[in-house]
Amino acid sequence: MSEQKHEYAIDKEFVDGKFDAERASVVLEEEENSPIPEVAAIVPNTDDPSLPTFTFRVWVMAIGFSGLISFFNQFFWFRENPITI
C-alpha cells in the first residue's frame, strides 16, 4: 500500500509541474536494484555500451529462426486456405 501512495505522489508532482528529477531518479534506482542482496552486489544497474551486439548467438538464432519461419510459411502455403506467419 505504501508503494502505491509513493508512486501516486510522484505522478501528482509531475502533473502539477513540480517534478523533482533527483527524487524520482532515486525512486527509479531503488526499483531497479534487485531485492536479493547477492545479485544487487554483483550485477550493475547500468549498461555497458562497449559490449558487442552482433555475437555468434545472435547470428545463429537469426539464421535459425529465419529458416524455421520460411519452412513453416512454405509448408502452410499448400493448404486450401494458406496461413502466413
MMTF fields as JSON, N, C-alpha, C and O atoms, coordinates in Angstrom:
{
  "mmtfVersion": "1.0.0",
  "mmtfProducer": "UNKNOWN",
  "numBonds": 339,
  "numAtoms": 340,
  "numGroups": 85,
  "numChains": 1,
  "numModels": 1,
  "chainsPerModel": [1],
  "groupsPerChain": [85],
  "chainIdList": ["A"],
  "bondAtomList": [4, 2, 8, 6, 12, 10, 16, 14, 20, 18, 24, 22, 28, 26, 32, 30, 36, 34, 40, 38, 44, 42, 48, 46, 52, 50, 56, 54, 60, 58, 64, 62, 68, 66, 72, 70, 76, 74, 80, 78, 84, 82, 88, 86, 92, 90, 96, 94, 100, 98, 104, 102, 108, 106, 112, 110, 116, 114, 120, 118, 124, 122, 128, 126, 132, 130, 136, 134, 140, 138, 144, 142, 148, 146, 152, 150, 156, 154, 160, 158, 164, 162, 168, 166, 172, 170, 176, 174, 180, 178, 184, 182, 188, 186, 192, 190, 196, 194, 200, 198, 204, 202, 208, 206, 212, 210, 216, 214, 220, 218, 224, 222, 228, 226, 232, 230, 236, 234, 240, 238, 244, 242, 248, 246, 252, 250, 256, 254, 260, 258, 264, 262, 268, 266, 272, 270, 276, 274, 280, 278, 284, 282, 288, 286, 292, 290, 296, 294, 300, 298, 304, 302, 308, 306, 312, 310, 316, 314, 320, 318, 324, 322, 328, 326, 332, 330, 336, 334],
  "bondOrderList": [1, 1, 1, 1, 1, 1, 1, 1, 1, 1, 1, 1, 1, 1, 1, 1, 1, 1, 1, 1, 1, 1, 1, 1, 1, 1, 1, 1, 1, 1, 1, 1, 1, 1, 1, 1, 1, 1, 1, 1, 1, 1, 1, 1, 1, 1, 1, 1, 1, 1, 1, 1, 1, 1, 1, 1, 1, 1, 1, 1, 1, 1, 1, 1, 1, 1, 1, 1, 1, 1, 1, 1, 1, 1, 1, 1, 1, 1, 1, 1, 1, 1, 1, 1],
  "groupList": [{"groupName": "MET", "atomNameList": ["N", "CA", "C", "O"], "elementList": ["N", "C", "C", "O"], "formalChargeList": [0, 0, 0, 0], "bondAtomList": [1, 0, 2, 1, 3, 2], "bondOrderList": [1, 1, 2], "singleLetterCode": "M", "chemCompType": "L-PEPTIDE LINKING"}, {"groupName": "SER", "atomNameList": ["N", "CA", "C", "O"], "elementList": ["N", "C", "C", "O"], "formalChargeList": [0, 0, 0, 0], "bondAtomList": [1, 0, 2, 1, 3, 2], "bondOrderList": [1, 1, 2], "singleLetterCode": "S", "chemCompType": "L-PEPTIDE LINKING"}, {"groupName": "GLU", "atomNameList": ["N", "CA", "C", "O"], "elementList": ["N", "C", "C", "O"], "formalChargeList": [0, 0, 0, 0], "bondAtomList": [1, 0, 2, 1, 3, 2], "bondOrderList": [1, 1, 2], "singleLetterCode": "E", "chemCompType": "L-PEPTIDE LINKING"}, {"groupName": "GLN", "atomNameList": ["N", "CA", "C", "O"], "elementList": ["N", "C", "C", "O"], "formalChargeList": [0, 0, 0, 0], "bondAtomList": [1, 0, 2, 1, 3, 2], "bondOrderList": [1, 1, 2], "singleLetterCode": "Q", "chemCompType": "L-PEPTIDE LINKING"}, {"groupName": "LYS", "atomNameList": ["N", "CA", "C", "O"], "elementList": ["N", "C", "C", "O"], "formalChargeList": [0, 0, 0, 0], "bondAtomList": [1, 0, 2, 1, 3, 2], "bondOrderList": [1, 1, 2], "singleLetterCode": "K", "chemCompType": "L-PEPTIDE LINKING"}, {"groupName": "HIS", "atomNameList": ["N", "CA", "C", "O"], "elementList": ["N", "C", "C", "O"], "formalChargeList": [0, 0, 0, 0], "bondAtomList": [1, 0, 2, 1, 3, 2], "bondOrderList": [1, 1, 2], "singleLetterCode": "H", "chemCompType": "L-PEPTIDE LINKING"}, {"groupName": "TYR", "atomNameList": ["N", "CA", "C", "O"], "elementList": ["N", "C", "C", "O"], "formalChargeList": [0, 0, 0, 0], "bondAtomList": [1, 0, 2, 1, 3, 2], "bondOrderList": [1, 1, 2], "singleLetterCode": "Y", "chemCompType": "L-PEPTIDE LINKING"}, {"groupName": "ALA", "atomNameList": ["N", "CA", "C", "O"], "elementList": ["N", "C", "C", "O"], "formalChargeList": [0, 0, 0, 0], "bondAtomList": [1, 0, 2, 1, 3, 2], "bondOrderList": [1, 1, 2], "singleLetterCode": "A", "chemCompType": "L-PEPTIDE LINKING"}, {"groupName": "ILE", "atomNameList": ["N", "CA", "C", "O"], "elementList": ["N", "C", "C", "O"], "formalChargeList": [0, 0, 0, 0], "bondAtomList": [1, 0, 2, 1, 3, 2], "bondOrderList": [1, 1, 2], "singleLetterCode": "I", "chemCompType": "L-PEPTIDE LINKING"}, {"groupName": "ASP", "atomNameList": ["N", "CA", "C", "O"], "elementList": ["N", "C", "C", "O"], "formalChargeList": [0, 0, 0, 0], "bondAtomList": [1, 0, 2, 1, 3, 2], "bondOrderList": [1, 1, 2], "singleLetterCode": "D", "chemCompType": "L-PEPTIDE LINKING"}, {"groupName": "PHE", "atomNameList": ["N", "CA", "C", "O"], "elementList": ["N", "C", "C", "O"], "formalChargeList": [0, 0, 0, 0], "bondAtomList": [1, 0, 2, 1, 3, 2], "bondOrderList": [1, 1, 2], "singleLetterCode": "F", "chemCompType": "L-PEPTIDE LINKING"}, {"groupName": "VAL", "atomNameList": ["N", "CA", "C", "O"], "elementList": ["N", "C", "C", "O"], "formalChargeList": [0, 0, 0, 0], "bondAtomList": [1, 0, 2, 1, 3, 2], "bondOrderList": [1, 1, 2], "singleLetterCode": "V", "chemCompType": "L-PEPTIDE LINKING"}, {"groupName": "GLY", "atomNameList": ["N", "CA", "C", "O"], "elementList": ["N", "C", "C", "O"], "formalChargeList": [0, 0, 0, 0], "bondAtomList": [1, 0, 2, 1, 3, 2], "bondOrderList": [1, 1, 2], "singleLetterCode": "G", "chemCompType": "PEPTIDE LINKING"}, {"groupName": "ARG", "atomNameList": ["N", "CA", "C", "O"], "elementList": ["N", "C", "C", "O"], "formalChargeList": [0, 0, 0, 0], "bondAtomList": [1, 0, 2, 1, 3, 2], "bondOrderList": [1, 1, 2], "singleLetterCode": "R", "chemCompType": "L-PEPTIDE LINKING"}, {"groupName": "LEU", "atomNameList": ["N", "CA", "C", "O"], "elementList": ["N", "C", "C", "O"], "formalChargeList": [0, 0, 0, 0], "bondAtomList": [1, 0, 2, 1, 3, 2], "bondOrderList": [1, 1, 2], "singleLetterCode": "L", "chemCompType": "L-PEPTIDE LINKING"}, {"groupName": "ASN", "atomNameList": ["N", "CA", "C", "O"], "elementList": ["N", "C", "C", "O"], "formalChargeList": [0, 0, 0, 0], "bondAtomList": [1, 0, 2, 1, 3, 2], "bondOrderList": [1, 1, 2], "singleLetterCode": "N", "chemCompType": "L-PEPTIDE LINKING"}, {"groupName": "PRO", "atomNameList": ["N", "CA", "C", "O"], "elementList": ["N", "C", "C", "O"], "formalChargeList": [0, 0, 0, 0], "bondAtomList": [1, 0, 2, 1, 3, 2], "bondOrderList": [1, 1, 2], "singleLetterCode": "P", "chemCompType": "L-PEPTIDE LINKING"}, {"groupName": "THR", "atomNameList": ["N", "CA", "C", "O"], "elementList": ["N", "C", "C", "O"], "formalChargeList": [0, 0, 0, 0], "bondAtomList": [1, 0, 2, 1, 3, 2], "bondOrderList": [1, 1, 2], "singleLetterCode": "T", "chemCompType": "L-PEPTIDE LINKING"}, {"groupName": "TRP", "atomNameList": ["N", "CA", "C", "O"], "elementList": ["N", "C", "C", "O"], "formalChargeList": [0, 0, 0, 0], "bondAtomList": [1, 0, 2, 1, 3, 2], "bondOrderList": [1, 1, 2], "singleLetterCode": "W", "chemCompType": "L-PEPTIDE LINKING"}],
  "groupTypeList": [0, 1, 2, 3, 4, 5, 2, 6, 7, 8, 9, 4, 2, 10, 11, 9, 12, 4, 10, 9, 7, 2, 13, 7, 1, 11, 11, 14, 2, 2, 2, 2, 15, 1, 16, 8, 16, 2, 11, 7, 7, 8, 11, 16, 15, 17, 9, 9, 16, 1, 14, 16, 17, 10, 17, 10, 13, 11, 18, 11, 0, 7, 8, 12, 10, 1, 12, 14, 8, 1, 10, 10, 15, 3, 10, 10, 18, 10, 13, 2, 15, 16, 8, 17, 8],
  "groupIdList": [1, 2, 3, 4, 5, 6, 7, 8, 9, 10, 11, 12, 13, 14, 15, 16, 17, 18, 19, 20, 21, 22, 23, 24, 25, 26, 27, 28, 29, 30, 31, 32, 33, 34, 35, 36, 37, 38, 39, 40, 41, 42, 43, 44, 45, 46, 47, 48, 49, 50, 51, 52, 53, 54, 55, 56, 57, 58, 59, 60, 61, 62, 63, 64, 65, 66, 67, 68, 69, 70, 71, 72, 73, 74, 75, 76, 77, 78, 79, 80, 81, 82, 83, 84, 85],
  "secStructList": [7, 2, 2, 2, 2, 2, 2, 2, 2, 2, 2, 2, 2, 2, 2, 2, 6, 7, 7, 7, 2, 2, 2, 2, 2, 2, 2, 2, 2, 2, 2, 2, 1, 7, 1, 1, 2, 2, 2, 2, 2, 2, 1, 7, 1, 1, 7, 7, 6, 6, 1, 7, 1, 1, 7, 2, 2, 2, 2, 2, 2, 2, 2, 2, 2, 2, 2, 2, 2, 2, 2, 2, 2, 2, 2, 2, 2, 6, 1, 1, 1, 7, 7, 7, 7],
  "xCoordList": [0.825, 0.0, 0.864, 0.517, 1.98, 2.832, 3.485, 3.724, 3.782, 4.381, 3.412, 3.824, 2.138, 1.155, 1.024, 0.911, 1.037, 0.957, 2.19, 2.088, 3.351, 4.591, 4.581, 4.985, 4.117, 4.036, 3.045, 3.298, 1.931, 0.932, 1.498, 1.214, 2.295, 2.883, 3.801, 3.811, 4.566, 5.453, 4.633, 4.945, 3.582, 2.74, 2.062, 1.961, 1.6, 0.93, 1.903, 1.534, 3.146, 4.137, 4.406, 4.58, 4.442, 4.699, 3.543, 3.76, 2.314, 1.14, 1.085, 0.728, 1.432, 1.402, 2.533, 2.529, 3.497, 4.613, 5.73, 6.645, 5.687, 6.723, 7.537, 7.821, 7.902, 8.594, 10.009, 10.79, 10.336, 11.664, 12.458, 12.263, 13.346, 14.074, 14.999, 15.159, 15.602, 16.539, 15.817, 16.293, 14.684, 13.935, 13.364, 13.331, 12.924, 12.389, 13.486, 13.235, 14.705, 15.795, 16.176, 16.552, 16.084, 16.365, 15.319, 15.653, 14.064, 12.992, 13.206, 13.05, 13.562, 13.802, 15.0, 14.981, 16.04, 17.226, 16.888, 17.382, 16.053, 15.645, 14.82, 14.937, 13.987, 13.176, 14.037, 13.714, 15.13, 15.976, 16.897, 17.362, 17.171, 18.005, 17.263, 16.05, 18.002, 17.414, 17.129, 17.911, 16.029, 15.744, 16.666, 16.729, 17.377, 18.313, 19.67, 20.234, 20.214, 21.447, 22.645, 23.461, 22.761, 23.893, 23.851, 24.883, 22.662, 22.511, 22.76, 23.439, 22.224, 22.411, 23.882, 24.309, 24.664, 26.082, 26.906, 27.951, 26.458, 27.253, 26.843, 27.706, 25.544, 25.053, 24.95, 24.307, 25.581, 25.478, 24.113, 23.452, 23.699, 22.423, 22.558, 21.558, 23.751, 23.976, 24.332, 24.779, 24.129, 24.507, 25.95, 26.457, 26.605, 27.972, 27.922, 27.772, 28.045, 27.938, 29.106, 29.046, 30.163, 31.307, 31.118, 31.931, 30.071, 29.819, 29.341, 28.574, 29.781, 29.35, 27.881, 27.385, 27.203, 25.798, 25.619, 24.695, 26.482, 26.384, 27.31, 28.474, 26.781, 27.558, 27.202, 26.277, 27.947, 27.693, 26.27, 25.596, 25.822, 24.481, 23.405, 22.408, 23.596, 22.622, 22.511, 21.407, 23.661, 23.644, 23.03, 22.256, 23.356, 22.797, 21.284, 20.55, 20.817, 19.377, 18.651, 17.57, 19.232, 18.59, 18.473, 17.413, 19.549, 19.513, 18.58, 17.826, 18.629, 17.756, 16.281, 15.487, 15.906, 14.501, 14.049, 12.909, 14.92, 14.557, 14.273, 13.286, 15.132, 14.908, 13.652, 12.888, 13.433, 12.261, 10.965, 10.019, 10.916, 9.709, 9.489, 8.349, 10.574, 10.436, 9.872, 9.01, 10.352, 9.84, 8.35, 7.578, 7.938, 6.529, 5.659, 4.561, 6.124, 5.352, 5.178, 4.08, 6.241, 6.153, 5.26, 4.482, 5.37, 4.566, 3.075, 2.262, 2.723, 1.317, 0.777, -0.437, 1.623, 1.179, 0.369, -0.49, 0.626, -0.04, -1.422, -2.078, -1.864, -3.217, -4.229, -3.872, -5.487, -6.536, -6.675, -6.842, -6.604, -6.588, -5.22, -5.018, -4.274, -2.9, -2.797, -3.498, -1.907, -1.595, -0.217, 0.711, -0.073, 1.228, 1.695, 0.966, 2.917, 3.485, 4.335, 4.92],
  "yCoordList": [-1.191, 0.0, 1.247, 2.235, 1.223, 2.41, 2.692, 3.851, 1.629, 1.833, 2.551, 3.413, 2.206, 2.847, 4.322, 5.156, 4.653, 6.056, 6.808, 7.958, 6.171, 6.818, 7.081, 8.154, 6.101, 6.282, 7.384, 8.181, 7.442, 8.463, 9.84, 10.796, 9.948, 11.239, 11.719, 12.909, 10.826, 11.212, 11.623, 12.626, 10.861, 11.21, 12.555, 13.352, 12.819, 14.079, 15.241, 16.29, 15.065, 16.124, 16.398, 17.552, 15.359, 15.543, 16.282, 17.145, 15.942, 16.595, 18.053, 18.918, 18.339, 19.711, 20.559, 21.775, 19.963, 20.723, 20.941, 21.719, 20.284, 20.43, 19.148, 18.654, 18.626, 17.342, 17.482, 18.3, 16.687, 16.687, 15.526, 14.376, 15.82, 14.783, 13.991, 12.784, 14.645, 13.945, 12.89, 11.763, 13.258, 12.312, 11.183, 10.031, 11.497, 10.467, 9.505, 8.307, 10.01, 9.118, 8.183, 7.035, 8.663, 7.799, 6.694, 5.542, 7.036, 6.04, 5.017, 3.818, 5.468, 4.542, 3.651, 2.462, 4.216, 3.426, 2.344, 1.22, 2.681, 1.688, 0.585, -0.578, 0.926, -0.078, -0.999, -2.178, -0.486, -1.285, -2.218, -3.213, -1.931, -2.821, -4.116, -4.124, -5.196, -6.5, -6.628, -6.145, -7.27, -7.469, -8.507, -8.611, -9.272, -10.276, -9.604, -9.123, -9.551, -8.798, -9.284, -8.473, -10.594, -11.126, -10.648, -10.303, -10.629, -10.173, -8.672, -8.21, -7.911, -6.462, -6.089, -5.06, -6.912, -6.621, -6.95, -6.338, -7.9, -8.354, -7.686, -7.294, -7.551, -7.072, -5.547, -4.984, -4.867, -3.405, -2.962, -3.71, -1.757, -1.214, -0.452, 0.038, -0.34, 0.421, -0.511, -1.637, -0.033, -0.79, -0.484, 0.6, -1.45, -1.264, -1.121, -2.125, 0.103, 0.292, -0.291, -0.343, -0.727, -1.283, -2.766, -3.333, -3.398, -4.805, -4.955, -4.121, -6.004, -6.195, -6.623, -7.346, -6.162, -6.524, -7.689, -8.485, -7.802, -8.895, -10.018, -10.071, -10.905, -12.025, -13.288, -13.296, -14.345, -15.63, -16.104, -16.64, -15.906, -16.34, -15.607, -16.213, -14.311, -13.538, -14.085, -14.282, -14.333, -14.825, -16.221, -16.492, -17.096, -18.454, -18.411, -19.089, -17.63, -17.547, -16.892, -17.339, -15.838, -15.148, -16.064, -16.14, -16.755, -17.661, -18.838, -19.256, -19.367, -20.488, -20.128, -20.863, -19.003, -18.6, -18.217, -18.492, -17.589, -17.253, -18.513, -18.579, -19.51, -20.772, -21.479, -22.001, -21.501, -22.172, -21.503, -22.187, -20.194, -19.473, -19.618, -19.746, -19.598, -19.817, -21.201, -21.355, -22.201, -23.562, -23.625, -24.195, -23.042, -23.088, -22.328, -22.782, -21.182, -20.454, -21.288, -21.345, -21.935, -22.771, -23.99, -24.382, -24.578, -25.749, -25.415, -26.167, -24.293, -23.922, -23.302, -23.146, -22.947, -22.348, -23.355, -22.953, -24.644, -25.666, -26.031, -26.913, -25.391, -25.617, -24.924, -24.068, -25.304, -24.656, -23.189, -22.315, -22.923, -21.549, -21.33, -21.677, -20.756, -20.662, -19.749, -18.744, -20.13, -19.353, -18.747, -19.447, -17.47, -16.815, -16.395, -15.744, -16.777, -16.416, -15.184, -14.692],
  "zCoordList": [0.0, 0.0, 0.0, -0.647, 0.711, 0.78, -0.566, -0.903, -1.355, -2.669, -3.6, -4.376, -3.53, -4.391, -4.051, -4.949, -2.778, -2.38, -2.858, -3.286, -2.789, -3.209, -4.716, -5.162, -5.499, -6.94, -7.283, -8.187, -6.582, -6.832, -6.539, -7.26, -5.487, -5.141, -6.257, -6.572, -6.855, -7.952, -9.163, -9.805, -9.489, -10.628, -10.412, -11.346, -9.199, -8.911, -9.07, -9.598, -8.616, -8.773, -10.244, -10.637, -11.055, -12.478, -13.144, -13.994, -12.758, -13.328, -12.898, -13.698, -11.656, -11.157, -11.713, -11.522, -12.393, -12.939, -11.944, -12.217, -10.801, -9.782, -9.697, -8.606, -10.826, -10.883, -10.336, -10.822, -9.333, -8.73, -9.328, -8.936, -10.269, -11.002, -10.088, -10.267, -9.124, -8.245, -7.404, -7.272, -6.844, -6.02, -6.882, -6.448, -8.073, -8.965, -9.398, -9.526, -9.627, -10.033, -8.889, -9.126, -7.657, -6.509, -6.429, -6.151, -6.669, -6.636, -7.743, -7.509, -8.951, -10.056, -9.768, -10.086, -9.169, -8.847, -7.825, -7.919, -6.856, -5.867, -6.516, -6.128, -7.498, -8.172, -9.025, -9.17, -9.595, -10.466, -9.691, -10.248, -8.444, -7.642, -7.367, -7.161, -7.367, -7.09, -5.593, -4.774, -5.233, -3.809, -3.171, -1.946, -3.994, -3.48, -3.3, -4.283, -2.095, -1.843, -2.656, -3.093, -2.863, -3.622, -5.069, -5.645, -5.651, -7.034, -7.118, -8.035, -6.18, -6.187, -6.041, -6.564, -5.337, -5.148, -6.391, -6.61, -7.208, -8.349, -9.658, -10.444, -9.904, -11.194, -11.176, -10.291, -12.151, -12.195, -12.729, -13.45, -12.376, -12.84, -14.147, -14.673, -14.681, -15.905, -17.048, -16.831, -18.265, -19.448, -19.806, -19.518, -20.436, -20.913, -22.429, -23.125, -22.969, -24.418, -25.202, -26.43, -24.533, -25.252, -25.586, -26.316, -25.072, -25.373, -26.818, -27.298, -27.521, -28.91, -28.983, -28.119, -30.028, -30.201, -31.16, -30.995, -32.154, -33.124, -32.696, -33.093, -31.889, -31.382, -32.157, -32.97, -31.892, -32.53, -32.235, -33.114, -31.015, -30.617, -31.418, -31.811, -31.662, -32.432, -33.846, -34.355, -34.488, -35.865, -35.954, -36.872, -35.029, -35.059, -34.867, -35.586, -33.917, -33.675, -34.847, -35.229, -35.422, -36.548, -37.758, -38.378, -38.096, -39.246, -38.965, -39.843, -37.757, -37.399, -37.463, -38.051, -36.861, -36.883, -38.288, -38.661, -39.072, -40.453, -41.251, -41.984, -41.111, -41.817, -41.344, -42.156, -40.04, -39.479, -39.931, -40.322, -39.88, -40.298, -41.796, -42.243, -42.583, -44.027, -44.313, -45.178, -43.596, -43.772, -43.456, -44.226, -42.325, -41.951, -42.947, -43.271, -43.438, -44.442, -45.701, -46.253, -46.164, -47.36, -47.106, -47.976, -45.937, -45.585, -45.573, -46.111, -44.962, -44.858, -46.143, -46.271, -47.088, -48.341, -49.164, -49.948, -49.0, -49.79, -49.25, -49.803, -48.214, -47.704, -48.608, -49.417, -48.46, -49.25, -48.839, -49.69, -47.534, -47.016, -46.383, -45.219, -47.134, -46.611, -45.39, -45.276, -44.493, -43.298, -43.504, -43.909, -43.232, -43.351, -41.971, -41.223, -41.647, -40.346, -40.525, -39.559]
}
